[in-house]
Amino acid sequence: MKKIAWWHSVIAATLSYYGLKYWLPDLFEATEQMRNFLELLAPISAMGLLLLAAKQLYDTDDEQKITSGDHAEESEEKRRHPSNENR
């Protein structure tokens, strides 16, 4: 499964907020009750997507630390035992 970049979630949060608060009620000529419901739902959906973006950013940062840590260990081992490179 392909991972989605964290900034895609930020864009989706922005679009969901503006879509639910401004565009959707005008597009379907919603009743006042539906308009109020969508205005309440807009920040909740945006907050959920922003929390997802934060999680994805944190996961990406952990993966980069693990990857860079592996390279650091390999270079440290090569520096300690330079004779292994000649084999």
C-alpha positions as semicolon CSV with decimal commas, in nm:
position;residue;x (nm);y (nm);z (nm)
1;M;0,000;0,000;0,000
2;K;0,140;0,336;-0,101
3;K;0,169;0,598;0,170
4;I;0,022;0,942;0,119
5;A;0,250;1,238;0,187
6;W;0,163;1,442;0,494
7;W;0,109;1,759;0,296
8;H;-0,167;1,589;0,096
9;S;-0,361;1,564;0,422
10;V;-0,305;1,934;0,489
11;I;-0,444;2,020;0,146
12;A;-0,739;1,783;0,203
13;A;-0,808;1,950;0,539
14;T;-0,815;2,292;0,377
15;L;-1,042;2,176;0,096
16;S;-1,276;1,994;0,333
17;Y;-1,308;2,299;0,558
18;Y;-1,386;2,542;0,278
19;G;-1,595;2,285;0,095
20;L;-1,818;2,209;0,391
21;K;-1,842;2,563;0,521
22;Y;-1,878;2,767;0,201
23;W;-1,903;2,572;-0,124
24;L;-2,136;2,283;-0,042
25;P;-2,418;2,490;0,114
26;D;-2,417;2,728;-0,183
27;L;-2,393;2,448;-0,437
28;F;-2,706;2,269;-0,317
29;E;-2,892;2,570;-0,173
30;A;-2,905;2,404;0,169
31;T;-3,164;2,490;0,432
32;E;-3,058;2,700;0,729
33;Q;-3,050;2,392;0,952
34;M;-2,830;2,201;0,706
35;R;-2,607;2,506;0,660
36;N;-2,554;2,528;1,038
37;F;-2,478;2,155;1,057
38;L;-2,219;2,179;0,779
39;E;-2,058;2,480;0,948
40;L;-2,020;2,271;1,265
41;L;-1,887;1,974;1,072
42;A;-1,624;2,173;0,878
43;P;-1,371;2,233;1,160
44;I;-1,416;1,878;1,291
45;S;-1,328;1,723;0,956
46;A;-1,036;1,963;0,908
47;M;-0,905;1,885;1,257
48;G;-0,917;1,512;1,188
49;L;-0,724;1,550;0,865
50;L;-0,468;1,778;1,030
51;L;-0,414;1,521;1,305
52;L;-0,363;1,260;1,033
53;A;-0,107;1,491;0,866
54;A;0,080;1,528;1,195
55;K;0,090;1,149;1,237
56;Q;0,213;1,101;0,882
57;L;0,483;1,364;0,931
58;Y;0,592;1,199;1,255
59;D;0,603;0,856;1,088
60;T;0,808;0,996;0,799
61;D;1,052;1,155;1,042
62;D;1,097;0,825;1,227
63;E;1,166;0,640;0,901
64;Q;1,428;0,895;0,801
65;K;1,601;0,865;1,138
66;I;1,607;0,486;1,108
67;T;1,744;0,503;0,753
68;S;2,010;0,761;0,837
69;G;2,097;0,563;1,151
70;D;2,161;0,251;0,942
71;H;2,401;0,439;0,717
72;A;2,579;0,585;1,017
73;E;2,628;0,238;1,165
74;E;2,763;0,106;0,834
75;S;3,012;0,390;0,797
76;E;3,119;0,350;1,161
77;E;3,182;-0,021;1,103
78;K;3,384;0,050;0,787
79;R;3,593;0,303;0,974
80;R;3,670;0,053;1,253
81;H;3,750;-0,237;1,018
82;P;3,890;-0,101;0,691
83;S;4,026;-0,445;0,597
84;N;3,667;-0,570;0,533
85;E;3,638;-0,342;0,229
86;N;3,922;-0,521;0,046
87;R;3,752;-0,862;0,062
